[in-house]
Amino acid sequence: MQNRYTGDIGDFGKLGLLRALQASGLSIGVNWYLVPDEEHNNDGRYVQYLKSEDYRQCDEYLWLKLNQIVSSERRDVSSIENEGILKASFFSDMLDFSNRSTETERTAVRRSWHKDALLALRGLDVVFVDPDNGLKNA
């Protein structure tokens, strides 16, 4: 996840699903898998759904909150965490490999970050992991 994606159509879908799971009584955790924003592409621009009443009818509260975040240019995961959109536990530590030149260094950073995420989100019924651009095939 990158902060610049906050409020896009993907967030509407995943947060809508998580809100439904939460409404059924499940406790929710979100691991943003937050990485630094990139500037080389136009990802995160998919916010046209905020002009559609069809989406608004799916979950009006969510639609209104995301609309406020996008229109006020507060596109940061902390905006979602602080708006009451989802009553969840969040892990939003940045996974940043800047100044990590070797695979050994990057692996150590990832292991430490992952350990912290597991500790922060343990004991919850559902933990949603929001990777930046999908999952890597092994």
C-alpha positions in Angstrom: 0.0 0.0 0.0 1.1 3.5 -0.7 -0.5 6.5 0.9 -1.3 8.0 -2.5 -3.7 5.1 -3.1 -5.8 6.0 -0.1 -9.5 6.4 -1.0 -9.3 4.8 -4.4 -11.8 2.2 -5.7 -9.7 -0.6 -4.2 -10.1 0.9 -0.7 -13.9 1.2 -1.2 -14.1 -2.5 -2.0 -11.8 -3.8 0.7 -13.1 -1.5 3.4 -16.7 -2.3 2.5 -15.9 -6.1 2.9 -14.1 -5.5 6.2 -17.0 -3.4 7.5 -19.4 -6.2 6.6 -17.2 -8.8 8.4 -17.0 -6.5 11.4 -20.7 -6.0 11.5 -21.0 -9.8 11.8 -19.1 -9.6 15.0 -15.6 -10.4 13.9 -12.6 -8.4 15.2 -10.5 -6.9 12.4 -6.9 -6.1 11.9 -5.3 -4.2 9.0 -1.7 -4.5 8.0 -1.3 -1.8 5.5 2.0 -3.2 4.2 2.9 0.5 3.8 5.7 1.4 1.5 7.0 4.8 0.4 5.0 6.5 -2.4 6.3 6.1 -5.9 6.0 8.7 -8.6 6.7 6.8 -11.8 3.1 5.9 -12.6 -0.5 7.1 -12.1 -1.7 4.4 -9.7 -4.2 5.6 -7.1 -6.1 7.8 -9.5 -9.1 5.6 -9.6 -11.5 7.8 -7.6 -14.3 8.3 -10.3 -16.5 6.0 -8.2 -16.9 9.0 -5.8 -19.1 10.7 -8.4 -21.4 7.7 -8.7 -24.6 7.3 -6.7 -24.4 3.6 -7.4 -21.4 3.2 -5.2 -22.9 5.5 -2.6 -25.8 3.2 -2.2 -23.6 0.3 -1.4 -22.3 1.8 1.8 -23.1 5.5 2.1 -21.1 6.1 5.3 -18.0 4.6 3.7 -18.5 6.5 0.4 -18.9 9.8 2.2 -15.9 9.3 4.4 -13.6 8.3 1.5 -15.0 11.2 -0.5 -14.0 13.6 2.3 -10.5 12.1 2.4 -9.9 12.3 -1.3 -11.5 15.8 -1.8 -9.6 17.3 1.1 -6.3 15.8 -0.2 -5.7 13.8 3.0 -4.7 10.6 1.1 -2.9 8.9 3.9 -3.8 5.6 5.6 -3.9 7.5 8.9 -6.9 9.3 7.5 -8.8 6.0 7.3 -7.6 5.0 10.7 -8.7 8.3 12.3 -12.1 8.7 10.6 -13.9 5.8 12.3 -14.4 4.1 9.0 -13.4 0.8 10.5 -13.1 -0.1 14.2 -10.0 -2.1 13.8 -6.4 -2.6 15.0 -4.0 -1.1 12.4 -0.4 -1.8 11.7 0.9 1.1 9.6 4.7 1.0 10.1 6.5 1.9 6.9 8.4 -1.0 5.2 11.2 1.0 3.7 14.3 -0.4 2.1 15.9 3.0 1.5 19.6 2.8 2.2 19.5 -1.0 2.3 21.8 -2.0 -0.5 22.0 -5.8 0.0 19.4 -8.6 0.1 20.7 -9.5 3.5 19.9 -6.0 4.8 16.4 -6.0 3.2 15.6 -9.5 4.6 16.5 -8.3 8.1 14.3 -5.2 7.8 11.4 -7.3 6.4 11.7 -9.9 9.2 11.8 -7.3 11.9 8.8 -5.4 10.3 6.9 -8.7 10.0 7.5 -9.7 13.6 6.2 -6.3 14.7 3.1 -6.7 12.6 2.4 -10.1 14.0 2.7 -8.8 17.6 0.5 -5.8 16.9 -2.3 -7.8 15.3 -2.3 -11.0 17.2 -5.5 -12.4 18.6 -7.8 -10.8 16.0 -10.4 -12.8 14.1 -9.5 -11.4 10.7 -6.2 -9.8 9.6 -6.3 -8.1 6.2 -2.9 -7.6 4.6 -2.9 -4.9 2.0 0.2 -5.3 -0.2 1.4 -2.6 -2.6 0.9 -4.3 -5.9 -0.3 -7.9 -5.3 1.7 -10.8 -4.1 5.0 -12.1 -5.4 4.9 -15.6 -7.0 7.4 -17.8 -5.3 
